[in-house]
Amino acid sequence: MEISTSGDVSVASKGVKKSKIGTIAAASSIGTIIEWYDFLIYGMAAALVFNKLFFPNVSPVIGTLAALGTYAVGFFARPLGGAIFGHFGDRVGRKSMLLLTMFIMGIGTVLIGCLPTYEHIGIWAPVLLIILRFIQGVGLGGEWGGAALMVLEHAPKHRRGFYGSLVQVGFPLGLVLATGVFAIVSKLPEADFLSWGWRIPFLLSIVLVVVGYVIRSKVEESPIFLQMKAKNELSKQPVLDAILKNPRAFLTAIGLKISEVSWVYILTVFIVVHATNNLQLPKSLILDGILYAALVEVITIPLFGLLSDKVGRRPMYIWGALFTVALAFPLFTLLETKDSAIIIGVMIVALSLGHGFMFAPEATYFPELFGANVRYSGATLGFQVAAAVGGGLSPIIATGLMAYFGGTTGVSIMLILLAAVTLVAAIAARETRHESL
């Protein structure tokens, strides 16, 4: 049973001027950039320094796994954040949750930058690191759904895919910021980088959060939410209704997300570890590859969002999953050439096509699968549950497979199996681009 509201989005948002939806999309995107920046700098720090600073008394492999384990904590906190803020987003409003999640995320990030290391406070260092990572995850878990809905529920029907993709641009732009800042501080002498340089990306977050908070505070509440509230059509238990009364939509969202999120964190976390530790490539080369790939994806994501308005949402996932299958083995073979141009080129192609095809329509497709009064909860939980499993575990599983098999064959097979799950979900999913919100 799909829970829905009366009326059409075109009625609720009729008269929304192009300049107004542009402002709303910009505000949501800017906030999302900041949220992803905060979340992604942790992944890079986990790959580059946390094993040395917070887990120094174990072997390099165990230290790396432990650092990636703290990284995964943020992913497992995301469904909790999705449930909490999804509930209040569907009950209280989209806008207030956007502001609150940004504040929570910023506090967690800045405090990580101030955290003493194992050398100074012993076991309390990794314990506090895990707590702050958990706070980060809760904040991000609730943020994405609010940003997506604020844009989607203001957007004209025939351009929902395009405007929704502007929210998704926050990821590559956040990745550009995170990678760029880490690329700069990693050029410091090793001792300075390990002593204080790694803290700079975390401390800079406070400036970004203040800017994002001011911009988002000026955005108007979703017209669809206001319409539901006026008609007393709000769900009393949106999280339960989203799952129990919309099981197909909920499971479909998880299946669609699982390949994309695993793929991108293999590219941006596991490959950083693999390239620097196993292939002995310089940190600067792999960070440059990620940086250039993210810059290209800033362009391709809106193009793919626009394409989803033309051909539909389902084909984008089918194409992305098939591409992932095709590149799963060549990806690592090309990295092993150690040729700078080849490595940067494969990173660009892998991120834009393996990730971008599926990521671009997500902020539109996932909310479209649910009725308006459970949309925040349903879309967010589907997104975040898959992110917890695929994004949180894939770098750890890949590292374990690498150690067990002595190569990347197991990692490639894992990526193919996850792509198969997404392919099945896409084939089984319904098309939504012509549906009313």
Helices and strands as residue ranges (DSSP letters): H 9-12, H 18-45, I 46-50, H 51-53, H 60-91, H 94-113, H 118-121, H 124-152, G 157-159, H 160-168, H 170-185, H 190-195, G 197-199, H 200-203, H 205-216, H 223-230, H 238-244, H 247-265, I 266-270, H 271-273, I 274-278, H 283-311, H 314-327, H 330-335, H 340-349, I 350-356, H 357-359, H 362-368, G 372-374, H 375-386, I 387-391, H 392-405, H 409-428
